[in-house]
Amino acid sequence: MIRQHKKMILLTSIVTLLPILIGLLLWNRLPDTVATHFGTDNQPNGYSSKAFAVFGLPAMLLFFHLLCMVFTSMDPKAKDISKKIFLVVLWICPLTSLFVCSTIYMYNAGYQLNVQYLCVILVGILYLILGNFIPKTKPNYSIGFRVPWALYDPDNWYHTHRFGGKCMVVGGIAMIVTLPFQNIWLFLALAVIPCILPGIYSYLYYRKTFKSDH
């Protein structure tokens, strides 16, 4: 899988490191101690050196990006992972790197940003994208709702991911629509529930088919 997508992996790796160039261009506008973590009140509660913010964060995301590629390629069912969904996964870390680092640079350069709102919008859009692609995935151990009842029953996998895709889309829309009322508990609920419901659905589908077979 890595050989088949080596050009795209190279491109996404370069994009993941692109914030380093942006950080160097803004170097003189950034303080020596940079706010890199924010609380639910939109106030910084974690700080790092300027060098770590510019070089360390993109490097860490590149590490996770490549690690994800390696583990996905080692999947025994890697050949069943569709090209489209793999490309979506390929772009998660690069876009996250651009978003996170750009937000940190802009905040520390003096721009007034609501970091919480921006993060909610990012996750909401991600859920919308994944919700449209997840129903098209075939059984594998890397991408999707990998509960045992779905992994070992293609029919269960199909129906679970059709349902799960709808949950992700609804969750993403709900995050964006409720943005003016957002707080940490509402965000966690809207983020976690769409991931839990498909697992419950998969089990109930398994119980239903098990009873009908016996």
N, C-alpha and C positions, 0 to 999 in steps of 0.2 A: 504493500500500500504506500509506503514512503517513497519507493522508487517511482511509482506511478504519478505521484503528486509532488515530486521534489522541487519543481519550479514554483509551484504555489506555496509550498512550505518555506522556500527561500524568500519569496515575496512577503509572506505574512511575518516572517522573522524580522525582515528589514523594517516593516511597518511597526512591529512591536518595539523596536529600538529607536524609531523616529523621534520620540519625545526627548531623547538625549540631545539631538540636534536643536530642537526647539528650546530646551533648557539652556544650552550653551548660548543661543542667541539672546535669551532673556537673563543671562547669568548676572549681569550688573544690576538688574532690577529686583533680584531675589535677595532676601535677607540671609545672613549666615545660618540662622536657625529657621527652618521651614516648618510650618504647620502641615502635618501629613495625615492627621486623624481628627475626626470631628464627632461631637456628641449629637444627641437627638435635638439639642437646642441650637444646632447650627454653629456652635462655638468650638474652636479647636481644643482638643484635650490630649493631643499627642504631637510631639515635635521630632524632627530629624535634622541632620546636617544638610546643607545645600548639596553637597557632593552625593549623599545617599539619595536625595530626592531626584536629582538629575540622572545619576548613573545607576544607583542601586535598584530603584523601583522598576525601570524598564528591564534591567537584567534579570530580576526575580521573575517578572512576567514571562520573559523569554524562556527561562528555565521551565516554568510550568507549562508553557506552550509546547516545548519540545518533549517534555515528559508525557504530556497528553498524547502526542503523536506516536511516541514509542509504545505506550500501553495499548493504544487503539490498534496499532499494526500487529501487536502480539495476540490480539483477540483471536481465538480459534475460529470464530465466525466472521472474521474481518472481511471476507469476500462478499458477505451479505449486506455490508453497510453501503448504502447507496452513495453515489458520488455527491449528490446535492446536500445530503445531511452532513457528510464528512466536510464539505466546504464550509457549511455553517459553523461547525465545530472549529474548523481551522481559523475562522475569523473572530472568535470570541475573545481570545487573549489580545490580539493586536488592537481591536477596537476598544477593549477595556483599558489597555495601556494608553492609548491616545486620550480617552475620556478622563481617566483618573489623573494622569500627569498634567494634562492641560488644565483641568479644574484646580489642581494644586498650584500650578504656576500662576494662574490668573488670580486666585485668592491671595496668594502671597505677594503678588505684584500690586495689590491694592484694589482690585475689582471687587465689588460687593456681589457675592454669589450666595444663593440658597443651596448649599451642598446637598442637603437632605432631599429637596425637590428634584435636583438633577439626578441623584442616585435612583430615586423612585421611577423617574421617567426612563432611565437606562434599563432598569430591570423590567419595567412594563413592556418596553419595546422588545427586549430579549424574549420575554414570554410569548409575545405575539408572533415573533418569527419562529420560535421553536414549536409553538402550537400548530403552525401551518405545515411544518416539515416532519414532526414526530410521527403522525399517522402513516407516513410513507416508509418508515423504517421496518426492516425485517429483523427477526430474532437475532440478537447478538449480546455480548457481555459488556459492551462499552457504552452504548448510547440508547437511551430510552428508559422505560419503567421496568427494571430488570428484576421483577419479583419471580419466584420459582414457578408459580402457576402459569405465568405467561411464557417464560423461557422454554418450557418443555411442551408447550401446546401452541402451535402456530395460529390456530383459530382464536385462542384466548389472547395471544399477543396482538393479533389484528384488532379485535374488539376493544381491548384495553387501551391500545394506542389511539384508536379513533376517539374513544371517550376522553383519554388523557389530553389529546390535542385540543379538544373543546374546552377542557378545564383550564389549560394554559392560556388560551385566547381570552376566555372570560376573566381569568385572573389578571392578565395584562391590561385589559380594558378597564377593569375595576380599579387597578392601581392608578391609572392616568386620570380617570373620571373623578376619583375621590382625592385627588392631589391637594385641593384646598383644605381638606380635613385630615390630612395625613398625620399620624403619629407612629411611634415605633411598633406599638401593638397591632394597629390596623395593618401596617406594612407586613409584619411577620405573618399575620393571619392570611393575607392575600397572597403571600409568597409560598407559605407552607401547605395550605389546604389544597391547591391544585396539584401538589406533588403527592399528597396522601390519598386523595380520593381515588386515583387510578389503581392504587394497590388494593384498596378495599373492593373496588369494582372487580378487579381481577380475581380476588378470592371468591366473591359471591358468584361470579361467572363459573369458576371452577366447581363450586358446590352445586350449582344448578346443572351443569353438564354431567357431573359425577352421579348425581341422583337419577338423571334421565337415562344414564348408561346402565344403572343397576336397578 
